[in-house]
Amino acid sequence: MIDIGPVDAIPLRGSRSVMLEGESIAVFRTGDDRIFALVNRCPHKHGPLSEGIIHGHAVACPLHNWRISLETGEALGADKGCTPTVQVEVVDGRILLSAPLKVAA
Ligand code: FES
């Protein structure tokens, strides 16, 4: 696992992006203080999900407003598509991403 910094560095309902193995990964902190990570690419036209707005456990893509589940990476509602999720753990207030990158479609 790779330590990408403290949970507190990301505000509630905030996000950041990190590069891991040449891939941009979006890391999200939800209002209920959960951490999720997805490949930073919308399944629609590759919008940067790390710049989207978090609603509950979903993020609205900044480009065309598709809503993507932070838990599964699936597009919600009528839209179809899936972004790979990245395994993430929080240990002692630090965010750890799986490495080598273990992405689940
Ligand atoms: S690129 Fe994300 S909704 Fe179009």
Boltz pocket constraint, residues with backbone or C-beta under 6 A from the ligand:
constraints:
  - pocket:
      binder: B
      contacts: [[A, 42], [A, 43], [A, 44], [A, 45], [A, 46], [A, 47], [A, 61], [A, 62], [A, 63], [A, 64], [A, 65], [A, 66]]
      max_distance: 6.0
